[in-house]
């Protein structure tokens, strides 16, 4: 009798376990019926970061997550004010978002400083390790993962020397309060000697500093390099106009710089960077832990030349570059 009773109890427990297992295995699918809420914190609006945001949304859409159907985005722009990124992150925590998408290093740092529990995706961050967001690129070991916009400065300097072989002094305008900009300047200083180049820097803290900083470089440099710096990116029309007046070519860190008047770049596609981040968001929605998702960098570079800038500066682009480069013609008046 006791044996029969034990068998009956065991059968009930086994059935419950099997049913429980079925429920757990469908946990991902149960998310399909829940509206996902993602808070997007963007440091500042400029073409590069905007392309990243659009790519992120499209990456999610490609996997069936579409705004108005099963996902909601709360987009907040800090207008270039770093303290505001902290306020935005706190707002997302109070709203109980499912995850935060932080665009640019200061926005990412603010989100991570605000929460160690909510999943955080980052993009347009040059060095997530140096920024204190993850332990390593392969194994983040925090609640943060995403994509890096790191571009080898060697590739940019190789391009610079092919187009401007006589150039010796490279000016770099950068925001002294952005960690990612500081990293890029240090990388440039370390790489410059092997290309026979010398780096001359001018620091800025806001858009209003740009004209004076540029004037401090004119007469001292042969070419300007514009890093993936958010104040620099948002000021590119002004920077290009001033450089044209002083006959100084610009090598830009990415496509949007060239579209705004820089001569050339060997950079990455920010839309593709955002798209990849969107695919990573899908992984998190489906149950993956950010700490187990490696940071992704893009291997594919974009060689882009501004033909109007070359003409205005009377610069001849070598045939081997001209033949394989994407051509744009913006930012030249």
SVG drawing of the C-alpha trace seen along z (x, -y; Angstrom):
<svg xmlns="http://www.w3.org/2000/svg" viewBox="-2 -82 61 84">
<polyline fill="none" stroke="black" stroke-width="0.4" points="0.0,0.0 2.8,-2.4 4.7,-1.4 1.7,-2.2 1.2,-5.5 4.9,-6.4 4.6,-5.5 1.5,-7.7 3.3,-10.6 6.4,-10.1 4.2,-10.1 2.6,-13.4 6.0,-15.0 7.4,-13.7 4.5,-15.0 4.8,-18.4 8.6,-18.5 8.0,-17.7 5.3,-20.4 7.5,-22.8 10.3,-22.0 8.0,-22.7 7.0,-26.1 10.7,-27.1 11.7,-26.1 9.0,-28.4 10.2,-31.3 11.7,-33.0 8.4,-32.7 6.4,-34.1 8.4,-37.3 6.8,-37.6 3.5,-38.5 5.2,-41.1 5.9,-44.6 9.6,-45.3 10.6,-48.7 14.1,-50.1 15.4,-53.4 17.8,-55.0 20.2,-57.5 22.2,-59.5 24.8,-62.0 24.2,-64.4 22.7,-64.3 25.0,-64.2 25.0,-62.1 27.3,-59.3 25.3,-58.7 22.0,-59.2 23.0,-56.5 23.9,-54.2 20.5,-54.7 18.6,-54.1 20.7,-50.9 19.8,-49.7 16.1,-50.1 16.4,-48.4 18.4,-45.5 15.6,-44.8 13.0,-45.2 14.8,-42.6 14.1,-40.0 10.4,-40.9 10.6,-43.6 8.8,-46.6 7.7,-49.8 4.0,-50.0 3.7,-46.2 5.8,-44.6 8.5,-47.1 8.6,-50.7 11.6,-53.0 12.0,-56.0 14.6,-58.2 16.4,-60.8 19.0,-63.2 21.4,-64.8 22.2,-67.7 25.9,-67.2 25.5,-67.8 27.3,-64.9 25.4,-65.5 22.1,-65.1 23.1,-61.6 23.0,-60.7 19.5,-62.1 18.4,-60.2 19.7,-56.9 17.9,-57.5 14.7,-58.2 15.0,-54.8 15.5,-53.0 12.4,-54.6 10.4,-53.7 11.6,-50.0 12.8,-49.7 13.8,-46.2 17.2,-47.5 19.1,-50.7 20.8,-51.4 23.5,-54.0 25.1,-55.8 28.6,-57.2 31.0,-56.8 29.6,-59.4 26.0,-58.1 27.3,-54.5 29.3,-55.4 26.3,-57.3 24.1,-54.2 26.6,-51.8 27.2,-54.2 23.4,-54.2 22.6,-50.5 24.5,-47.2 21.4,-45.1 19.5,-46.3 20.9,-45.1 22.9,-47.9 23.8,-47.9 26.4,-50.4 27.5,-51.5 29.9,-54.2 32.2,-53.5 35.9,-53.4 37.3,-51.4 34.7,-49.8 37.5,-48.4 39.3,-51.8 35.9,-53.4 35.4,-51.1 32.3,-49.4 33.5,-45.8 36.3,-43.6 37.4,-42.5 36.0,-42.6 35.6,-38.8 34.1,-38.4 32.4,-41.6 31.5,-40.1 29.2,-43.1 25.6,-44.0 27.1,-45.8 27.8,-44.6 27.5,-46.1 29.7,-47.4 32.8,-49.5 33.6,-52.0 37.3,-51.5 39.2,-52.2 42.9,-51.5 44.7,-54.9 47.3,-53.1 44.8,-52.7 44.0,-56.4 47.6,-57.4 48.4,-55.1 45.6,-56.8 46.9,-60.2 50.4,-59.5 49.2,-58.0 47.2,-61.2 49.5,-63.7 53.0,-62.2 54.7,-65.5 52.6,-66.0 54.5,-66.1 52.4,-67.7 48.9,-66.5 46.5,-68.6 43.9,-66.9 40.9,-68.8 39.3,-66.8 37.1,-67.1 39.2,-66.9 36.3,-65.6 35.5,-62.6 37.5,-59.4 37.1,-58.0 38.7,-61.1 41.6,-61.0 42.2,-57.3 42.3,-58.2 44.7,-61.1 47.1,-58.8 46.8,-56.1 47.6,-58.8 50.6,-60.0 51.9,-56.5 51.4,-55.6 52.6,-58.9 56.4,-58.3 56.3,-55.2 54.7,-57.3 57.0,-60.3 54.3,-62.4 54.1,-64.7 50.8,-65.3 49.7,-68.8 46.6,-68.9 44.0,-71.5 41.5,-70.7 37.9,-71.8 35.1,-71.3 32.1,-72.6 31.2,-73.8 32.0,-77.4 35.6,-76.5 36.0,-75.2 36.9,-78.4 39.6,-79.5 41.0,-75.9 41.2,-75.7 42.9,-79.0 45.6,-77.8 46.4,-74.9 46.4,-76.9 50.0,-77.7 51.3,-74.9 49.9,-71.8 49.7,-70.4 46.5,-68.4 43.8,-68.0 42.6,-64.6 39.1,-64.5 38.6,-61.6 35.3,-60.0 34.7,-62.8 31.1,-63.9 31.7,-67.7 33.9,-67.5 31.4,-65.5 28.6,-67.9 30.8,-70.8 32.1,-69.4 30.4,-72.0 32.2,-74.8 35.5,-72.9 35.4,-72.1 34.6,-75.7 37.5,-77.1 39.9,-74.5 39.0,-75.3 39.7,-78.9 43.1,-78.0 43.8,-75.4 44.1,-72.6 42.8,-69.1 41.0,-66.9 41.3,-63.2 38.1,-62.1 37.5,-59.1 34.3,-58.2 31.9,-58.7 29.8,-61.5 33.0,-63.6 33.7,-63.2 30.1,-64.0 30.6,-67.2 33.7,-68.3 36.6,-66.1 38.8,-64.9 38.8,-61.2 38.5,-58.4 39.2,-54.7 36.5,-54.2 33.5,-52.2 29.8,-52.3 27.9,-53.6 24.6,-52.3 26.0,-48.8 27.5,-49.3 24.0,-50.1 22.4,-47.2 24.8,-44.8 23.9,-46.2 20.2,-45.7 20.9,-42.0 22.6,-41.8 19.5,-43.3 17.5,-40.5 19.8,-38.0 19.2,-39.7 15.5,-39.8 15.7,-36.0 17.4,-35.4 21.1,-35.9 23.0,-37.6 25.1,-40.7 28.1,-39.5 28.3,-36.5 28.1,-38.4 31.4,-39.6 31.9,-43.2 31.8,-43.4 33.9,-45.5 33.5,-45.9 36.3,-44.6 35.0,-46.0 36.4,-49.5 35.0,-52.1 37.3,-54.0 35.5,-57.2 36.8,-60.3 35.1,-63.7 35.7,-64.6 34.6,-68.2 37.0,-68.7 39.9,-67.3 39.0,-69.7 38.7,-72.7 42.0,-71.9 43.7,-71.1 44.7,-67.6 45.1,-64.7 43.9,-61.4 46.2,-58.4 44.5,-56.2 44.6,-53.0 42.6,-54.8 40.3,-56.6 39.4,-53.4 38.2,-51.5 36.8,-54.4 33.2,-55.4 32.7,-59.0 30.8,-61.7 30.6,-65.4 29.1,-67.1 30.2,-69.9 31.9,-72.0 30.6,-75.6"/>
</svg>
